[in-house]
């Protein structure tokens, strides 16, 4: 029996990764229905949709979650947002020394005017971003901290994009003193997503939020 899950995400690359994970885990029995960002009917690609648009969507639709779930015949709604923007989104929380994920979770709760996730709604908040999951899927790659000790928890890595570039992912021009991952066109993430699902068990061991996502996909 097929199952639908609604998805609000930051962008098309995240959508591609989520859809590939669901397909892999369920043998095509579970599908993400993307309700934001919207797909452009002409190009077939998703419109740009950053963390600001995600939080705005949550605030605008805070009283419509169950209606959207029921209307689409879905079992749940997932809201994805990378946590690398926690300092912009909830500076007071970060300044208080709390974790990025906690601060983003608090910000989303505020948008929904609740103390916790809405019923049948689950936040997926990768630290620092979904690209961390891609990095964690490379079994030949060992992340080292500043003392050259092996990092077991990949969510502690703060230079994910640089490390992906170092192992061969394409980059674009530097922004300041940093190279940035070249994410365009987004369809290149189809092959990245296949790399991830190929080594999904390893990546889940290294990233708690990815493991949480996989558990939720199968259980909601």
N, C-alpha and C positions, 0 to 999 in steps of 0.2 A: 504494500500500500504506500502510495507516494505521500510526502509531507512537504508543506511549504513553510518557510520562515521568512518574515519580512526583514529587510536590511536597510538601514540608514548608514551610509559610509562617507568617508572623506573624499574619495575619488575613485576613478575607474580602476586604477591598479589594485586598490584594496578589494574592489568588487571581484576582480578576476581571481585573486587569491582565495577569497571566501568561497566562491563558486567551485573552484577546483577542489578545495578541501571537502566540501559537502558531497561532491560527486564521488570522490575517492572513498570516503568513509561509508557511503550508503549505496554504492553501485548504482548511481543515478536515481535513487529512491527519494532523496531529499533535495529540494531546490530552494535557492534564495530568490525571493521576489524583491527587486530593488525599487524602493519607493523614493529614495533620495540618495544621490543626485538623479535628476531626470535624464533620460536618454534623448539625444537629439534625433528627431525622426529623419533628418536628411543624411547625416553622416553615420548614424548608428553608434556613435560614441557618447559617453556620458559627459555632461557638462561639469566644469570645474566646481568643486564643492569642498571647501576647506573646513577647519575646525569651527570657524565662526558660523558658517552655514549649518553645520551639524547642531551646534548649541541653539541657534535661532530656530531650527526646525523643531527641536525638542520643546522649546518654550511655546511656539505657535500651535503645537499639536498635543499639548500636555493633557488635554481632556478628551482626546480622540483615539488613544492607543487601542483600547479594546474594540472600538468600532472598526478601526483599520484592520485589526487582526481578524475579526469576524467577517468583514466584507470580502477580504481576500482569501478566506478559507485557510488561514494560517494557524500555526500552533503557538507562535511567539514572534516578538520583534527584537532584533539585535541592533544595537547602536554602536558603531565602531568609531573610535577616535584615537589617534596617536597621542602619546603623552609627552612628546618632546616640547609641546607648547604649554605645559603646565604653569610655567612661570608667567606667561602672558595671561592665561585664563584665570588663574587663582593665585596671585602673587602672595597674598597674606598667608595662605596655607603653605606655600613653598618656603617662605621666610621663617615660618614656624618650625621648619625642619621635617615636615612630613613628606612621604614618598609621592612621586609624580602621579602614580595611579590613584592614590587616595585623594589627591587634590583635584584631579579631573573627575573622579567619581562624585566628589562633593559639588563641583560646579554643575554637573549634569543633574544631580538631585535638586539643586537650586532652580534650574530651568524648569524642572517638572513640578516645582513647589512641593517636594516631598522630602522625607528624611532618608528614604531608601529607593532602590529601583522600583518603578511602577510594576504592578502585577503583570506577569507574562512578558516583561521587558528586561533585557539583559545587556549590560554594558560590556563591550569588548575593547579593552584599553591596553594595547601593546606598548611596552616600554623598550626602546624609545619609539619604535614604529613597527609596522608590519615587515619592513625590510630586515629587522632583527631575526624574524623567523626564517627568512631566506638564508641569512648568514649561518644560522644554527643548523641548517640542513646539509651543510658541506662537511662530510665526515673526514676529509683530509685537512680541515682547517682547525687549528687550535688557537683560541683567543687567549692572549696574555695580558695581565694587568701591568701597571707601571713598574712593578718589581719582578716582572717576567714570571710570575706565577700563573698557573693555568686557571682560567675563569670557567667555573662550572655553570654558573647562572648567567646566561647571555643577556638577560635583562639589566645587567649591571654595565653593559657596554654603552658608551655615550658617543662613539664615532662609527656607528654602523655603516653609514654610506661610504666612508673612507675605506673601511676594511673590505667592503664589497668591491670597490674600485681596485683595491690592491690585488684582489684575486681574479680580476679580469672583467668585471662589469663595466659597461661604458660610462664615461663621465662627460660632463659639459664644462664650460668655462668656469674658472674659479669665481667664487663669491667671497671677496676679501682674500683671506689666506687659505681658504678651504675649497677643495674640489667637491662638486655636487654630482650625485647620481643623475644620469640622463634617463628620465622616465618616459620620454616621448620617442616614438608613438607608444601608447599604453599597451598595445597588443603584444609587445615584446614580453610582457609579464605572463603571457600564456606559457611560454617556455620556462620562465622562472618558477611559475606555480607548479609545473611538472617536476622540476628539481626538488621543490619542497615536498610534494606528496610522495615522491620516491623515497625520501628519507624522513618521512613524517614522524616515525617513532623516535628517532634521534632528536629531532627538533623539539618534540614535545617534552623530552627529558630536560632539555636546556632552557625552555621557555614556559613558565607556569601559565601565562595568559593564553598561549597557544593550546596547551593541554586543556585548559578550562573551556576554550571555544569548542574543541573536539568533543568533550564530554557533553556540553550543552546541545550541540547539534544532534547528538544521538538520543538525548534524554527529554528534551522539551516536547 
